[in-house]
């Protein structure tokens, strides 16, 4: 399983729900996770893992071509920490 279509199809097979309803639920789930992360909330999915925002401060870097010092601006990214149960399955 690699993408949305495969996941939606598999969930529809297992539950008997129509693919359109499963696809809407899939979209809504990830929209809600995105909204929570945008508000700087931590999202925990039991037996799967935790998503949270990681902030990187501004720093000085170097242009590899010229060696010139440049300022790298502060940024945010999403960090995922796998749950113990999922890690044990792997």
KACOR-V46710 format. One record per residue. N is the residue number from 1. RES is the residue in three letters. SS is DSSP state (helix for helix, strand for strand, loop for the rest). PHI is phi in radians with two decimals (* if undefined). D_LAST is the distance of its C-alpha to the last C-alpha in whole Angstrom. Layout:
# KACOR-V46710
N	RES	SS	PHI	D_LAST
N	RES	SS	PHI	D_LAST
This chain:
# KACOR-V46710
1	UNK	loop	*	16
2	UNK	loop	-2.08	17
3	UNK	loop	-2.44	19
4	UNK	helix	-1.01	22
5	UNK	helix	-1.03	24
6	UNK	helix	-1.18	21
7	UNK	helix	-1.13	19
8	UNK	helix	-1.07	23
9	UNK	helix	-1.08	24
10	UNK	helix	-1.16	21
11	UNK	helix	-1.12	21
12	UNK	helix	-1.09	25
13	UNK	helix	-1.11	25
14	UNK	helix	-1.28	23
15	UNK	helix	-1.76	25
16	UNK	loop	1.45	28
17	UNK	loop	-1.36	29
18	UNK	loop	-1.14	31
19	UNK	helix	-1.03	29
20	UNK	helix	-1.11	31
21	UNK	helix	-1.20	30
22	UNK	helix	-1.13	27
23	UNK	helix	-1.12	27
24	UNK	helix	-1.13	29
25	UNK	helix	-1.13	27
26	UNK	helix	-1.00	24
27	UNK	helix	-1.06	26
28	UNK	helix	-1.13	28
29	UNK	helix	-1.00	24
30	UNK	helix	-1.28	24
31	UNK	helix	-1.16	27
32	UNK	helix	-1.14	27
33	UNK	helix	-1.10	24
34	UNK	helix	-1.09	26
35	UNK	helix	-1.09	29
36	UNK	helix	-1.09	28
37	UNK	helix	-1.16	26
38	UNK	helix	-1.09	30
39	UNK	loop	-1.57	31
40	UNK	loop	1.17	29
41	UNK	loop	-1.53	27
42	UNK	loop	-1.61	24
43	UNK	strand	-2.01	22
44	UNK	strand	-1.94	19
45	UNK	strand	-1.96	17
46	UNK	loop	-0.93	16
47	UNK	loop	1.12	12
48	UNK	loop	-2.20	12
49	UNK	strand	2.85	13
50	UNK	strand	-2.23	17
51	UNK	strand	-1.85	19
52	UNK	strand	-2.66	22
53	UNK	strand	-1.43	25
54	UNK	strand	-2.04	25
55	UNK	strand	-1.83	28
56	UNK	strand	-1.92	30
57	UNK	loop	-1.30	33
58	UNK	loop	-1.14	36
59	UNK	strand	-2.68	36
60	UNK	strand	-1.66	38
61	UNK	strand	-2.23	37
62	UNK	strand	-2.22	39
63	UNK	loop	-1.28	39
64	UNK	loop	-1.13	38
65	UNK	loop	-1.35	41
66	UNK	loop	-1.94	44
67	UNK	loop	1.39	42
68	UNK	loop	-1.20	44
69	UNK	strand	-1.28	42
70	UNK	strand	-2.29	41
71	UNK	strand	-1.66	40
72	UNK	strand	-1.71	36
73	UNK	loop	-1.23	36
74	UNK	loop	-1.12	34
75	UNK	strand	-2.61	31
76	UNK	strand	-2.15	28
77	UNK	strand	-2.57	25
78	UNK	strand	-1.66	22
79	UNK	strand	-1.93	19
80	UNK	strand	-2.09	16
81	UNK	strand	-2.03	14
82	UNK	strand	-1.24	11
83	UNK	loop	-1.32	11
84	UNK	helix	-1.08	10
85	UNK	helix	-1.09	9
86	UNK	helix	-1.17	6
87	UNK	helix	-1.08	5
88	UNK	helix	-1.17	5
89	UNK	helix	-1.20	4
90	UNK	loop	-1.37	0
